[in-house]
Amino acid sequence: MMVTENVKKLLFIFIALLAFNSAQAQLEIEIISGNASALPIAIVPFDWQNAGPTPTATVDSIISGDLYRSGLFDPMEVKDMVERPTDSESIRFGTWRLLKVDYIVVGKVRKPANADGYELVYQLFDVHTQETLLSRITTVGPGDLRFGAHRVADAIYEALTGVPGAFSTRIAYITSTGLGNDQRYELVIADADGFGPQSIVGSPEPLLSPAWSPDGRHLAYVSFEQGNSAIYMQDVSSGARELISSGKGINGAPSFSPDGKKMALALSRSGNPEIYVRDMATGRTDQLTNHWSIDTEPVWAPDGRYIYFTSDRGGRPQIYRIPSAGGNPERVTLEGDYNARASVAPDGRRLAVAQGRGNEYRIAVWDLESERFTILTPGKLDESPSYAPNGSMILYATREGSRGVLSAVSADGNVRQRLILSEGDVREPAWSPVIR
């Protein structure tokens, strides 16, 4: 079946949304709104016992920054600490109670006994009860001190909230520089705090739809470098890449299955976009949907039983799901005129979507049990939601004036962050799984 005029119009709108300009630079994270009941905590400067100078970005400052950006913690500034203990014996809890601190972290950084790298030795205490909540050693390689600090922040976050932290993860996003014939697109990865952005592929033609493999080692994405859309899978560390699909028509929206053995795709080899599933070992590709409408943007349920996707088969874009082994699609979102680009929460109970009403698009969460929406963002052009691997935050793209920026909002909508490049725009965010 040939692509209808409505399909062409929707595809044109989709492509137009991708015509943005940006510049690759480090992301700066700003808290827009936080939690009024943020927990007061002191991350005392870690005792540096390693050879060489203390790094500019100290372990304690990285941990404090992570906890602050979560919106759930209020770390004390180092200049306000009247004492700086480095072990449990030197903590005077009465002093910290007077400073209205609920929790305190002390620690040191030393060289492992029989290896290169760093040992981060730390303890977390409840100031009021003097109870030891954590006492651990985190060991990392020579170039992984920041990663080690993020792992410590993850552990502290989990100890105090009951939810695993996601600070040691990474984010992927698309940027573009220049105009017209000088325009260049980059697929960039960075730490979850915006540090260390690294371009893993660049092209004078658009790059779209980055998607992480479940082990965090590969990214799948769409490239127009050969003129037509094509899906590639690239090793993040080595840069080696594999062509997944480049057939005639649309090759788009890759999504890895939870076990990494399969990939869902949107292909138009039958005439209009349908959902397909590819076996990553054999290359066999099976068609799941078969409808005259646009079926696109597939994403897997965490248990792998279903694939959620966007379809306008009911007249307007809505979220549907279909068994990953094949079967009949069923509509999922039952409210709103426009719901697209689903991201499934790690527990599988909620979907984050871009919800449109008139000319405004906001991030909303659909509860699969109550079948109700919760609007999380106030923007006018919010899109491309991506859940953090712990389900606590949702990363998304939005616009401020003429600029595209990334933002993040907590799952309850109480905490909002803005991630800004020093210049230019950024789009298409994807949050990685937890890096082991």
C-alpha positions as CSV (number, residue, x, y, z in Angstrom):
1,M,0.0,0.0,0.0
2,M,1.3,3.4,-0.9
3,V,1.8,6.1,1.7
4,T,-1.3,8.3,1.9
5,E,-1.4,12.1,1.9
6,N,-2.1,12.1,5.6
7,V,1.0,9.9,6.2
8,K,3.1,12.3,4.1
9,K,1.9,15.2,6.1
10,L,2.7,13.5,9.4
11,L,6.1,12.5,8.2
12,F,6.8,16.1,7.0
13,I,5.8,17.4,10.5
14,F,8.1,14.8,12.1
15,I,11.0,15.8,10.0
16,A,10.4,19.5,10.5
17,L,10.6,19.1,14.2
18,L,14.1,17.8,13.7
19,A,15.4,20.9,11.9
20,F,17.2,22.5,14.8
21,N,20.6,24.1,15.3
22,S,22.9,23.4,18.2
23,A,26.5,23.3,19.3
24,Q,28.4,20.6,21.1
25,A,29.4,21.8,24.5
26,Q,29.2,20.7,28.1
27,L,25.7,20.6,29.6
28,E,25.1,22.8,32.6
29,I,22.3,21.6,35.0
30,E,20.1,24.1,36.8
31,I,17.4,23.3,39.3
32,I,14.2,25.1,38.3
33,S,12.1,23.8,41.2
34,G,13.0,21.5,44.1
35,N,11.5,19.7,47.0
36,A,10.5,21.9,50.0
37,S,11.3,19.0,52.3
38,A,14.8,18.3,50.9
39,L,16.9,16.4,53.5
40,P,19.8,18.4,55.1
41,I,23.0,16.4,54.6
42,A,26.7,17.1,55.0
43,I,29.2,15.5,52.6
44,V,32.4,16.3,54.4
45,P,35.5,16.6,52.2
46,F,37.1,13.2,51.7
47,D,40.6,12.8,53.1
48,W,42.9,12.5,50.0
49,Q,45.5,9.8,50.7
50,N,46.4,9.0,47.1
51,A,49.7,10.1,45.4
52,G,49.5,13.2,43.4
53,P,47.5,16.4,43.8
54,T,43.8,16.5,44.8
55,P,41.7,16.7,41.7
56,T,39.9,20.0,40.9
57,A,36.5,18.2,41.1
58,T,36.7,16.5,44.4
59,V,34.8,13.4,45.3
60,D,32.7,15.1,47.9
61,S,31.8,17.9,45.5
62,I,30.6,15.4,42.9
63,I,28.5,13.5,45.5
64,S,27.0,16.7,46.8
65,G,26.2,17.9,43.3
66,D,24.5,14.6,42.4
67,L,22.4,14.7,45.6
68,Y,21.5,18.3,45.1
69,R,20.4,17.8,41.5
70,S,18.0,15.1,42.6
71,G,16.0,17.8,44.4
72,L,15.6,15.5,47.4
73,F,18.7,16.6,49.3
74,D,20.1,19.9,50.6
75,P,23.8,19.4,51.0
76,M,25.6,21.8,53.3
77,E,28.3,24.0,51.7
78,V,31.8,23.2,52.7
79,K,32.4,26.7,53.9
80,D,29.7,26.4,56.4
81,M,31.2,23.2,58.0
82,V,32.7,24.2,61.4
83,E,34.3,20.8,61.6
84,R,35.6,18.4,58.9
85,P,35.9,14.9,60.3
86,T,37.2,12.1,58.1
87,D,36.2,9.1,60.2
88,S,33.6,8.0,62.6
89,E,35.7,8.6,65.7
90,S,36.1,12.3,65.0
91,I,32.4,13.1,64.4
92,R,30.9,15.2,67.1
93,F,27.2,14.6,66.5
94,G,26.0,17.3,68.8
95,T,27.8,19.9,66.6
96,W,26.0,18.7,63.5
97,R,22.7,18.6,65.2
98,L,23.1,22.3,66.1
99,L,23.9,22.9,62.4
100,K,20.5,21.3,61.6
101,V,22.0,18.5,59.6
102,D,20.2,15.2,59.5
103,Y,22.8,13.0,57.9
104,I,26.6,13.1,57.5
105,V,29.0,11.4,55.2
106,V,32.7,11.0,55.9
107,G,35.4,9.2,53.9
108,K,38.8,9.1,52.3
109,V,40.3,8.3,49.0
110,R,43.3,5.9,48.9
111,K,45.2,3.7,46.5
112,P,44.2,0.0,46.5
113,A,46.8,-2.3,48.1
114,N,47.6,-4.4,45.0
115,A,46.3,-2.4,42.1
116,D,46.1,1.0,40.4
117,G,43.1,3.2,40.7
118,Y,41.2,4.4,43.8
119,E,39.5,3.1,46.8
120,L,36.7,5.3,48.1
121,V,36.1,4.4,51.8
122,Y,33.0,6.1,53.2
123,Q,30.4,6.0,55.9
124,L,26.9,7.5,56.2
125,F,25.5,8.3,59.6
126,D,22.1,9.4,61.0
127,V,23.1,12.5,63.0
128,H,20.2,12.2,65.5
129,T,20.5,8.5,66.3
130,Q,24.3,8.2,65.5
131,E,23.4,5.0,63.6
132,T,25.7,3.9,60.9
133,L,23.6,3.6,57.7
134,L,26.4,2.7,55.3
135,S,30.0,1.6,55.6
136,R,31.5,0.7,52.3
137,I,34.5,0.7,50.0
138,T,34.1,1.4,46.3
139,T,37.0,0.5,44.1
140,V,37.5,2.0,40.6
141,G,40.2,2.1,37.9
142,P,42.7,4.9,37.4
143,G,40.5,7.0,35.1
144,D,37.2,6.4,36.9
145,L,37.3,8.6,40.0
146,R,34.2,10.6,38.9
147,F,32.4,7.3,38.2
148,G,33.4,6.1,41.7
149,A,32.0,9.3,43.2
150,H,28.7,8.8,41.3
151,R,28.5,5.2,42.6
152,V,28.9,6.5,46.2
153,A,26.1,9.0,45.5
154,D,24.0,6.1,44.2
155,A,24.5,4.2,47.4
156,I,23.7,7.2,49.6
157,Y,20.5,7.9,47.6
158,E,19.3,4.3,47.9
159,A,20.1,4.1,51.6
160,L,18.0,7.2,52.3
161,T,15.2,6.9,49.8
162,G,14.9,3.1,49.3
163,V,15.3,3.7,45.5
164,P,18.5,2.8,43.6
165,G,20.4,5.9,42.5
166,A,21.0,6.7,38.8
167,F,23.9,9.1,39.1
168,S,26.4,6.6,37.6
169,T,24.5,6.5,34.3
170,R,24.9,8.3,31.0
171,I,22.7,10.3,28.7
172,A,22.7,10.4,24.9
173,Y,21.4,13.3,22.8
174,I,21.6,14.9,19.4
175,T,23.2,18.3,18.6
176,S,23.7,20.2,15.4
177,T,26.1,23.0,14.5
178,G,26.0,25.5,11.6
179,L,23.4,26.4,9.1
180,G,22.4,25.3,5.6
181,N,25.3,23.5,3.8
182,D,27.5,24.0,6.9
183,Q,25.1,22.2,9.3
184,R,26.5,19.1,11.1
185,Y,24.8,16.7,13.4
186,E,26.4,14.9,16.3
187,L,25.3,12.0,18.5
188,V,26.8,12.9,21.9
189,I,27.0,10.9,25.2
190,A,27.8,12.4,28.6
191,D,27.6,11.6,32.3
192,A,24.2,12.0,33.8
193,D,25.4,15.2,35.4
194,G,26.4,16.6,31.9
195,F,30.1,16.1,32.4
196,G,32.5,14.8,29.7
197,P,30.4,15.1,26.6
198,Q,31.8,13.0,23.8
199,S,30.7,12.8,20.2
200,I,30.5,9.2,19.0
201,V,29.3,9.9,15.5
202,G,28.9,13.0,13.3
203,S,27.3,13.6,9.9
204,P,26.2,16.5,7.7
205,E,22.8,14.7,7.5
206,P,20.3,14.3,10.3
207,L,20.9,11.8,13.1
208,L,17.8,10.6,15.1
209,S,16.4,8.3,17.7
210,P,19.3,7.2,19.9
211,A,18.5,4.0,21.9
212,W,20.7,2.3,24.4
213,S,21.3,-1.4,24.6
214,P,20.4,-2.9,28.0
215,D,24.1,-3.4,28.9
216,G,24.9,0.2,28.1
217,R,27.6,-0.8,25.6
218,H,25.9,0.0,22.3
219,L,23.7,2.8,20.9
220,A,21.3,2.3,18.0
221,Y,20.3,5.3,16.0
222,V,19.0,6.5,12.6
223,S,21.3,8.3,10.1
224,F,20.5,10.0,6.8
225,E,24.2,10.0,5.8
226,Q,23.6,8.0,2.7
227,G,20.6,10.1,1.7
228,N,17.9,7.7,2.9
229,S,17.2,6.7,6.5
230,A,19.2,3.8,7.9
231,I,19.5,2.2,11.3
232,Y,23.0,1.6,12.8
233,M,24.2,0.0,16.0
234,Q,27.5,1.4,17.4
235,D,29.8,0.2,20.1
236,V,30.2,3.2,22.4
237,S,33.7,2.4,23.4
238,S,35.4,1.3,20.2
239,G,33.2,3.2,17.7
240,A,32.7,0.0,15.6
241,R,29.2,0.0,14.1
242,E,26.9,-2.3,12.3
243,L,24.3,-1.5,9.7
244,I,20.9,-2.9,10.9
245,S,18.5,-1.7,8.3
246,S,18.7,0.4,5.2
247,G,15.8,-0.8,3.0
248,K,13.8,1.4,0.7
249,G,11.5,3.9,2.5
250,I,11.5,4.5,6.3
251,N,14.0,2.8,8.6
252,G,13.4,4.3,12.1
253,A,12.8,4.3,15.8
254,P,15.1,1.4,17.0
255,S,14.4,-0.1,20.4
256,F,16.3,-2.9,22.1
257,S,14.5,-5.7,23.9
258,P,15.2,-6.0,27.6
259,D,17.5,-8.9,27.1
260,G,19.2,-7.3,24.1
261,K,18.5,-10.2,21.8
262,K,16.0,-8.4,19.7
263,M,15.3,-5.0,18.3
264,A,11.9,-3.4,17.4
265,L,12.0,-1.1,14.4
266,A,9.6,1.1,12.3
267,L,10.0,0.2,8.7
268,S,7.9,1.1,5.6
269,R,9.0,-1.8,3.4
270,S,5.3,-2.7,2.9
271,G,4.4,0.8,1.8
272,N,3.6,2.6,5.1
273,P,5.3,2.4,8.5
274,E,4.8,-0.8,10.5
275,I,6.4,-2.3,13.6
276,Y,8.9,-5.1,13.0
277,V,11.1,-7.1,15.3
278,R,14.6,-8.2,14.3
279,D,16.5,-11.1,15.8
280,M,20.0,-9.6,16.6
281,A,21.7,-13.0,16.2
282,T,20.2,-14.2,12.9
283,G,19.1,-10.9,11.3
284,R,15.6,-12.3,10.7
285,T,13.0,-9.5,10.8
286,D,9.3,-10.2,11.4
287,Q,6.4,-7.8,10.8
288,L,4.2,-7.3,13.9
289,T,1.6,-4.8,12.7
290,N,-0.3,-4.6,9.5
291,H,-2.5,-1.5,9.1
292,W,-3.0,1.4,6.7
293,S,-2.1,3.9,9.4
294,I,1.3,5.1,10.7
295,D,2.7,2.7,13.3
296,T,6.0,3.9,14.7
297,E,8.1,4.6,17.9
298,P,8.1,1.1,19.3
299,V,9.4,0.6,22.9
300,W,9.5,-2.7,24.9
301,A,7.8,-3.4,28.2
302,P,10.4,-4.2,30.9
303,D,9.4,-7.9,31.0
304,G,9.6,-8.1,27.2
305,R,6.0,-9.3,26.8
306,Y,4.6,-6.3,25.0
307,I,5.8,-3.6,22.6
308,Y,4.2,-0.2,23.0
309,F,4.0,2.0,19.9
310,T,2.4,5.2,18.5
311,S,-0.3,4.8,15.9
312,D,-2.9,7.1,14.3
313,R,-5.1,4.2,13.4
314,G,-7.9,5.8,15.5
315,G,-7.6,9.1,13.7
316,R,-5.1,10.8,15.9
317,P,-1.8,9.6,17.4
318,Q,-2.3,7.4,20.5
319,I,-0.3,4.7,22.3
320,Y,-1.1,1.1,21.5
321,R,0.6,-2.2,22.5
322,I,1.0,-5.6,20.9
323,P,2.4,-8.8,22.2
324,S,6.1,-9.0,21.2
325,A,5.5,-12.5,19.9
326,G,2.6,-11.3,17.7
327,G,-1.1,-10.8,18.2
328,N,-3.7,-8.1,18.1
329,P,-2.9,-4.5,19.0
330,E,-4.9,-2.8,21.7
331,R,-5.2,0.9,22.5
332,V,-3.6,2.0,25.8
333,T,-4.0,5.7,26.2
334,L,-7.7,6.6,26.5
335,E,-7.5,10.4,27.2
336,G,-6.3,13.3,25.2
337,D,-6.2,14.2,21.5
338,Y,-2.5,13.4,20.9
339,N,-0.2,11.0,22.8
340,A,3.1,9.8,21.3
341,R,6.7,8.8,21.9
342,A,6.1,6.5,24.9
343,S,8.8,5.7,27.5
344,V,8.0,2.8,29.9
345,A,8.8,3.2,33.6
346,P,11.2,0.5,34.9
347,D,8.4,-1.1,36.9
348,G,6.2,-1.3,33.8
349,R,3.3,0.4,35.5
350,R,3.4,3.8,33.8
351,L,4.1,5.4,30.5
352,A,5.6,8.8,29.9
353,V,4.4,10.4,26.7
354,A,4.4,13.6,24.8
355,Q,0.8,14.8,25.1
356,G,-0.5,17.4,22.7
357,R,-3.5,19.7,23.0
358,G,-3.8,22.4,20.3
359,N,-0.3,23.8,19.8
360,E,1.0,22.8,23.2
361,Y,2.9,19.6,23.9
362,R,3.7,18.5,27.5
363,I,5.1,15.5,29.2
364,A,2.4,13.4,30.9
365,V,2.4,10.0,32.7
366,W,-0.3,7.5,32.0
367,D,-0.9,5.1,34.9
368,L,-1.7,1.7,33.4
369,E,-3.7,0.5,36.4
370,S,-5.8,3.6,37.1
371,E,-6.0,4.6,33.4
372,R,-5.4,8.3,34.3
373,F,-3.0,10.9,33.1
374,T,-0.8,13.2,35.3
375,I,0.6,16.2,33.5
376,L,4.2,16.8,34.7
377,T,5.6,19.7,32.7
378,P,4.4,23.3,31.9
379,G,6.1,23.7,28.6
380,K,4.6,24.4,25.2
381,L,6.8,22.1,23.1
382,D,7.9,19.2,25.4
383,E,8.8,16.0,23.7
384,S,10.9,12.8,23.6
385,P,10.5,11.6,27.3
386,S,13.0,9.1,28.6
387,Y,12.8,7.5,32.0
388,A,15.8,7.2,34.3
389,P,16.7,3.5,35.0
390,N,15.4,3.9,38.6
391,G,12.2,5.6,37.5
392,S,12.7,8.7,39.6
393,M,13.2,11.2,36.8
394,I,12.1,11.7,33.2
395,L,14.5,13.4,30.8
396,Y,12.9,15.2,27.8
397,A,13.5,17.8,25.1
398,T,11.9,21.2,25.2
399,R,12.3,24.8,23.8
400,E,13.1,28.0,25.6
401,G,12.6,30.8,23.1
402,S,14.4,29.8,19.9
403,R,16.6,27.3,21.7
404,G,16.2,23.7,22.3
405,V,17.2,22.4,25.7
406,L,17.0,19.2,27.7
407,S,15.0,19.2,30.9
408,A,14.2,16.6,33.5
409,V,11.3,16.3,35.8
410,S,10.7,14.0,38.8
411,A,8.1,11.2,38.4
412,D,5.8,13.1,40.8
413,G,6.4,16.5,39.0
414,N,7.8,18.2,42.1
415,V,11.4,18.6,41.0
416,R,12.4,20.1,37.6
417,Q,15.9,20.6,36.1
418,R,17.1,22.3,33.0
419,L,20.2,21.0,31.2
420,I,21.6,23.8,29.0
421,L,24.4,23.9,26.4
422,S,26.5,27.0,26.4
423,E,25.1,27.7,22.9
424,G,22.8,26.1,20.4
425,D,20.2,23.5,20.7
426,V,19.9,19.9,21.7
427,R,17.3,17.2,21.1
428,E,16.4,13.5,21.2
429,P,17.6,12.5,24.8
430,A,18.0,8.9,25.8
431,W,18.9,7.8,29.4
432,S,21.2,4.9,29.7
433,P,20.7,1.8,31.9
434,V,22.8,1.6,35.1
435,I,26.4,1.2,34.2
436,R,27.9,-1.8,36.0
